[in-house]
């Protein structure tokens, strides 16, 4: 596998790369990440292992991640790791999907960088892809190992229910993990979006603290699941798992003030990632999901 990846990196960078060092960094779901080196060159490698052969591939999770990263790079807001190459490698009955990125070393953030992060997010949201009028994305992608569906829709409430809440509830109901929320009840929860048609914004899509990093002078985002939607989605995610400095939110609001009713929509927007966590990790997140449902019903 590493020989195949070395050849692809060499072609992409027009410079010989022979992987002579592989340092494991992180393992999550079916993906593992590494720092790979060749002399003075080093890159970040993300590897997804499957058992399907080329003719049977039905997912391209890391290809979708590369697409998301390139979309964010075009926004010229955050620093986004450069996509070096993305591809497949087959070895007998095992297939590897790989994504090779520019390697970025992180440092603890200063308060000034936290403010810059808030400003950068507002800048990202202010500059969606040209010609964008509907919500969604040309292709589907993934949040963790969960498919995220992005069929475009001109109506935000319809998009959020049909492309976000319904697929997760269908999966949870199939596994008997959430009897407390029917599809009909979930649609009723979206009444707070009835007359809410937000400005279509390019979203990171999975903006928790683990997907944000800092160098000495830059704010870096990675692991996105981009689509065009309500900018409050990214802010709700940032607030859900905490870890973001208050100056981040203050700088965002100073750059682009939030719309009236944001607090009423907050629990509904946080419900989507929490349902995903319940699907992926089970009852550990059950109490938090039920608490969010109560908040949604209160609005």
C-alpha positions as MATLAB code, in Angstrom:
seq = 'XXXXXXXXXXXXXXXXXXXXXXXXXXXXXXXXXXXXXXXXXXXXXXXXXXXXXXXXXXXXXXXXXXXXXXXXXXXXXXXXXXXXXXXXXXXXXXXXXXXXXXXXXXXXXXXXXXXXXXXXXXXXXXXXXXXXXXXXXXXXXXXXXXXXXXXXXXXXXXXXXXXXXXXXXXXXXXXXXXXXXXXXXXXXXXXXXXXXXXXXXXXXXXXXXXXXXXXXXXXXXXXXXXXXXXXXXXXXXXXXXXXXXXXXXXXXXXXXXXXXXXXXXXXXXXXXXXXXXXXXXXXXXXXXXXXXXXXXXXX';
ca = [
       0.000    0.000    0.000;
       2.671    2.523    1.000;
       4.626    1.847   -2.187;
       1.520    2.599   -4.249;
       0.831    5.769   -2.259;
       4.480    6.856   -2.596;
       4.187    6.651   -6.379;
       0.979    8.709   -6.361;
       2.517   11.402   -4.127;
       5.603   11.524   -6.374;
       3.395   12.076   -9.426;
       1.309   14.732   -7.682;
       4.286   16.713   -6.358;
       6.628   16.103   -9.302;
       9.252   15.047   -6.795;
      10.330   11.572   -5.740;
       8.671   10.419   -2.537;
       9.671    7.076   -1.057;
       7.819    6.474    2.206;
      10.498    5.525    4.750;
       8.643    6.455    7.940;
       5.021    5.791    8.969;
       3.883    7.200   12.316;
       0.350    6.266   13.497;
      -1.624    9.284   14.727;
      -5.278    8.407   15.217;
      -7.870    5.678   14.679;
     -11.590    6.408   14.327;
     -14.311    4.207   12.889;
     -12.811    2.506    9.834;
     -10.240    5.260    9.186;
      -6.689    5.504   10.503;
      -4.360    8.485   10.118;
      -0.586    8.648    9.895;
       2.324   11.003    9.397;
       4.385    9.722    6.492;
       7.905   10.882    5.623;
      10.452   10.698    2.873;
      13.613   12.579    3.825;
      12.583   16.181    4.469;
       9.081   15.657    3.046;
       6.174   14.814    5.322;
       2.451   14.459    4.744;
      -0.721   13.522    6.575;
      -2.232   10.231    5.382;
      -5.785    9.086    6.080;
      -6.545    5.472    5.221;
      -9.937    3.785    5.076;
      -9.928   -0.003    4.904;
     -12.653   -2.048    3.214;
     -13.184   -5.507    1.848;
     -14.674   -4.528   -1.504;
     -12.908   -4.676   -4.824;
     -12.764   -1.869   -7.347;
     -15.794   -3.111   -9.328;
     -17.926   -3.241   -6.165;
     -17.121    0.112   -4.603;
     -20.243    1.857   -3.392;
     -18.656    4.553   -1.245;
     -15.910    7.076   -1.744;
     -15.762    8.653    1.686;
     -12.292   10.169    1.431;
     -12.904   11.368   -2.116;
     -15.887   13.302   -0.729;
     -13.678   14.699    2.036;
     -11.160   15.867   -0.567;
     -13.990   17.599   -2.444;
     -15.055   19.334    0.782;
     -11.504   20.457    1.554;
     -11.061   21.881   -1.942;
     -14.360   23.756   -1.629;
     -13.182   25.350    1.622;
      -9.801   26.243    0.113;
     -11.592   28.136   -2.646;
     -13.351   30.289   -0.031;
     -10.024   31.848    1.046;
     -11.136   32.184    4.670;
      -9.380   29.585    6.828;
      -6.128   27.819    6.154;
      -7.127   24.436    4.739;
      -4.610   21.624    4.249;
      -3.758   21.124    0.583;
      -5.049   17.910   -0.945;
      -1.988   16.180   -2.393;
      -3.810   13.166   -3.820;
      -6.715   10.828   -3.178;
      -7.244    7.348   -4.537;
      -7.688    3.611   -4.100;
      -5.235    0.777   -3.594;
      -6.253   -2.880   -3.923;
      -4.382   -5.742   -2.282;
      -5.947   -9.169   -2.878;
      -9.307   -9.062   -1.000;
      -8.643   -5.772    0.796;
      -9.205   -2.330   -0.664;
      -7.747    0.859    0.786;
      -9.035    4.333    0.119;
      -6.443    6.975    0.917;
      -6.286   10.745    1.248;
      -2.903   12.455    1.423;
      -2.776   16.028    2.734;
      -0.277   18.727    3.511;
       1.006   18.115    7.035;
       0.237   20.942    9.474;
       1.695   21.126   12.986;
      -0.563   22.696   15.610;
       0.095   25.074   18.509;
      -2.074   26.271   21.432;
      -4.215   29.226   20.250;
      -3.887   32.797   21.412;
      -6.985   34.906   22.069;
      -6.180   36.867   18.912;
      -6.316   33.655   16.884;
      -9.644   32.705   18.452;
     -11.009   36.076   17.304;
      -9.549   35.472   13.859;
     -11.292   32.082   13.781;
     -14.673   33.736   14.390;
     -14.008   36.302   11.678;
     -12.856   33.581    9.276;
     -16.048   31.584    9.791;
     -18.142   34.662    9.051;
     -16.059   35.247    5.913;
     -16.641   31.645    4.822;
     -20.375   32.028    5.333;
     -20.518   35.306    3.430;
     -19.004   33.849    0.262;
     -20.864   30.737   -0.907;
     -20.077   29.252   -4.328;
     -21.180   31.535   -7.165;
     -24.660   30.937   -8.474;
     -25.808   29.182   -5.297;
     -29.509   29.649   -4.564;
     -30.623   26.258   -3.206;
     -29.596   24.361   -0.091;
     -27.549   21.187   -0.395;
     -24.508   20.080   -2.405;
     -23.896   18.444   -5.799;
     -22.796   15.194   -4.133;
     -23.441   13.372   -0.880;
     -20.690   13.119    1.736;
     -20.110   11.732    5.229;
     -20.142   12.866    8.863;
     -17.859   10.402   10.571;
     -18.892    7.094    9.006;
     -22.511    8.182    8.513;
     -23.673    9.134    5.004;
     -24.856   12.736    4.725;
     -27.399   13.320    1.986;
     -27.354   16.601    0.090;
     -30.125   16.556   -2.510;
     -30.738   20.227   -3.202;
     -33.936   21.979   -2.186;
     -35.109   25.566   -2.454;
     -36.882   25.365    0.917;
     -34.722   25.171    4.030;
     -37.269   23.441    6.277;
     -37.811   20.692    3.694;
     -34.084   20.259    3.192;
     -33.308   20.051    6.891;
     -36.022   17.514    7.606;
     -35.602   15.308    4.523;
     -31.824   15.392    4.158;
     -30.763   15.666    7.797;
     -33.279   14.437   10.390;
     -35.212   11.811    8.428;
     -32.251    9.672    7.256;
     -30.869    9.468   10.789;
     -34.248    8.682   12.300;
     -34.814    5.970    9.696;
     -31.458    4.417   10.660;
     -32.150    4.737   14.396;
     -35.627    3.250   14.074;
     -34.219    0.341   12.064;
     -31.889   -0.405   14.979;
     -34.603    0.270   17.585;
     -32.468    2.977   19.201;
     -34.991    5.820   19.460;
     -38.644    4.949   19.940;
     -39.340    8.320   21.563;
     -39.325   10.301   18.296;
     -41.470    9.415   15.284;
     -40.996   10.971   11.859;
     -44.250   12.874   12.319;
     -43.089   14.295   15.650;
     -39.717   15.198   14.168;
     -41.349   17.125   11.346;
     -43.434   19.005   13.893;
     -40.223   20.032   15.677;
     -39.139   21.824   12.495;
     -42.037   24.290   12.807;
     -39.457   26.846   13.992;
     -38.143   26.797   10.404;
     -41.564   27.341    8.808;
     -40.867   30.918    7.698;
     -37.087   30.740    8.046;
     -35.356   31.018    4.674;
     -31.738   31.813    5.624;
     -29.095   33.179    3.298;
     -27.522   30.145    1.568;
     -24.029   29.827    3.072;
     -21.144   27.455    2.503;
     -20.818   25.435    5.718;
     -17.950   23.436    7.164;
     -20.623   20.961    8.178;
     -18.868   19.291   11.131;
     -17.344   22.173   13.069;
     -16.461   20.801   16.489;
     -13.243   21.605   18.338;
     -11.521   18.473   17.078;
     -11.772   19.729   13.495;
     -10.204   23.124   14.201;
      -6.487   23.728   14.759;
      -4.022   26.588   15.062;
      -0.515   27.312   13.923;
       1.421   30.322   15.217;
      -0.326   32.578   12.708;
      -3.215   30.677   11.091;
      -6.536   29.059   11.893;
      -6.837   25.644   10.248;
      -9.982   23.619    9.537;
     -10.155   20.013    8.375;
     -12.475   16.960    8.260;
     -15.318   18.976    6.699;
     -18.643   17.732    5.342;
     -19.564   20.804    3.338;
     -22.909   21.842    1.962;
     -24.892   25.033    1.473;
     -27.242   25.776    4.350;
     -28.035   27.989    7.320;
     -24.888   29.510    8.845;
     -26.338   28.866   12.300;
     -25.604   25.149   11.744;
     -21.836   25.641   12.145;
     -22.314   27.843   15.198;
     -24.714   25.375   16.816;
     -22.174   22.579   16.325;
     -19.386   24.721   17.780;
     -21.513   25.363   20.881;
     -22.667   21.764   21.275;
     -19.413   20.112   22.341;
     -17.836   23.294   23.742;
     -14.094   23.908   23.515;
     -14.515   27.199   21.611;
     -13.468   30.437   23.311;
     -16.156   33.069   23.887;
     -14.092   35.478   21.768;
     -14.736   33.196   18.772;
     -18.494   33.762   18.974;
     -18.106   37.446   19.793;
     -15.858   38.012   16.770;
     -18.301   36.168   14.518;
     -21.252   38.252   15.692;
     -19.258   41.463   15.289;
     -18.406   40.497   11.705;
     -21.896   39.290   10.772;
     -24.637   39.766   13.415;
     -26.940   36.805   13.963;
     -30.588   36.732   12.917;
     -33.538   37.053   15.253;
     -34.703   33.724   16.659;
     -31.315   32.021   16.639;
     -31.795   30.625   20.159;
     -35.104   28.995   19.183;
     -33.421   27.134   16.322;
     -30.295   26.158   18.267;
     -31.573   22.888   19.872;
     -33.069   21.727   16.564;
     -29.741   22.246   14.804;
     -27.868   20.474   17.592;
     -30.248   17.533   17.344;
     -28.755   16.385   14.032;
     -25.185   15.758   15.298;
     -26.524   14.270   18.527;
     -28.715   11.811   16.632;
     -25.627   10.868   14.648;
     -23.690   10.253   17.863;
     -26.524    8.100   19.183;
     -26.415    6.098   15.941;
     -22.631    5.684   16.014;
     -21.934    5.296   19.718;
     -25.191    4.121   21.265;
     -26.761    4.867   24.633;
     -23.856    7.017   25.846;
     -25.627    9.902   24.092;
     -29.219    8.904   24.825;
     -29.777   11.285   27.754;
     -28.395   14.228   25.773;
     -30.659   13.440   22.814;
     -33.732   13.269   25.058;
     -32.773   16.551   26.743;
     -32.444   18.232   23.336;
     -35.850   16.897   22.314;
     -37.376   18.558   25.367;
     -35.707   21.841   24.430;
     -37.005   21.558   20.854;
     -40.535   20.895   22.081;
     -40.373   23.904   24.387;
     -40.012   26.156   21.326;
];
